[in-house]
Amino acid sequence: MDFTTNIFETYDKQWALLTAGNLEKFNTMTISWGGLGTIWGKPVATVYVRTSRYTHEFMDDNEFFTVSFYPEELKKTLGVLGSKSGRDIDKMHMPELTAEAAGESVTFKEAEVTLVCRKLFMQTLEPKNMRPEIAEQFYGKDAPHDMYIGEVVNIIRR
Ligand SMILES: Cc1cc2nc3c(=O)[nH]c(=O)nc-3n(C[C@H](O)[C@H](O)[C@H](O)COP(=O)(O)O)c2cc1C
């Protein structure tokens, strides 16, 4: 597998979609926090999902998830997927995106790159373990983030 990118720019500026479930029932949301690296001798992708997100349920119920990256033209769509919940809109049938199977998970045909990940680990990021100003800024009123580490089992490119 080969994936050469500036990972700081890719997540933070280009954004990504985090998708979990199967073609019959899945959810997706925009993310801009994440990482790529290695642990336990495996290539991994790490994502952070607030426990309040609908996607969180799918992350817990499914063994696989995908992280997918899109061309600039789809940024507006990613904006919608990052501000509305799948509890309120039909994220499985967005007019701009065509869902397709990615191994045992789901991605979209419009993705330039999709990382197919198998969940290895999850843990809540406990505010009590953070620097106080970060705990205050990000978790004063809002739900905590759960961290998911997934083994990158496949990289799909267009
Ligand atoms: C640019 C951008 C980046 C985001 N990054 C994250 C993230 O890394 N983790 C997270 O929990 N929410 C993140 N969000 C917020 C979710 O995408 C948003 O709450 C979404 O509506 C959740 O959808 P869901 O309820 O269908 O899961 C981000 C939103 C945007 C616009």
The ligand as a MOL file (V3000), in Angstrom:
LIG
                    3D

  0  0  0     0  0            999 V3000
M  V30 BEGIN CTAB
M  V30 COUNTS 31 33 0 0 0
M  V30 BEGIN ATOM
M  V30 1 C -14.6010 20.7090 8.8100 0
M  V30 2 C -15.2990 19.8950 9.8530 0
M  V30 3 C -14.5640 18.9810 10.6110 0
M  V30 4 C -15.1660 18.1960 11.6020 0
M  V30 5 N -14.4010 17.3050 12.3080 0
M  V30 6 C -14.9900 16.5200 13.2410 0
M  V30 7 C -14.2170 15.5510 13.9410 0
M  V30 8 O -13.0220 15.3270 13.6810 0
M  V30 9 N -14.8390 14.8260 14.9280 0
M  V30 10 C -16.1790 15.0250 15.2330 0
M  V30 11 O -16.7050 14.3470 16.1370 0
M  V30 12 N -16.9250 15.9290 14.5620 0
M  V30 13 C -16.3710 16.6670 13.5610 0
M  V30 14 N -17.1300 17.5560 12.8600 0
M  V30 15 C -18.5790 17.7080 13.1570 0
M  V30 16 C -19.4570 16.6250 12.5190 0
M  V30 17 O -19.1030 16.4150 11.1660 0
M  V30 18 C -20.9360 17.0940 12.5780 0
M  V30 19 O -21.3300 17.2510 13.9210 0
M  V30 20 C -21.8960 16.1760 11.8540 0
M  V30 21 O -23.1030 16.8840 11.6490 0
M  V30 22 C -22.1620 14.8730 12.5830 0
M  V30 23 O -23.0540 14.1330 11.8140 0
M  V30 24 P -23.8080 12.8220 12.3530 0
M  V30 25 O -24.6660 13.2390 13.5530 0
M  V30 26 O -24.6350 12.4030 11.1570 0
M  V30 27 O -22.7710 11.8440 12.7230 0
M  V30 28 C -16.5520 18.3380 11.8540 0
M  V30 29 C -17.3130 19.2590 11.0910 0
M  V30 30 C -16.6950 20.0030 10.0840 0
M  V30 31 C -17.5290 20.9690 9.2550 0
M  V30 END ATOM
M  V30 BEGIN BOND
M  V30 1 1 1 2
M  V30 2 1 2 3
M  V30 3 2 2 30
M  V30 4 2 3 4
M  V30 5 1 4 5
M  V30 6 1 4 28
M  V30 7 2 5 6
M  V30 8 1 6 7
M  V30 9 1 6 13
M  V30 10 2 7 8
M  V30 11 1 7 9
M  V30 12 1 9 10
M  V30 13 2 10 11
M  V30 14 1 10 12
M  V30 15 2 12 13
M  V30 16 1 13 14
M  V30 17 1 14 15
M  V30 18 1 14 28
M  V30 19 1 15 16
M  V30 20 1 16 17
M  V30 21 1 16 18
M  V30 22 1 18 19
M  V30 23 1 18 20
M  V30 24 1 20 21
M  V30 25 1 20 22
M  V30 26 1 22 23
M  V30 27 1 23 24
M  V30 28 2 24 25
M  V30 29 1 24 26
M  V30 30 1 24 27
M  V30 31 2 28 29
M  V30 32 1 29 30
M  V30 33 1 30 31
M  V30 END BOND
M  V30 END CTAB
M  END
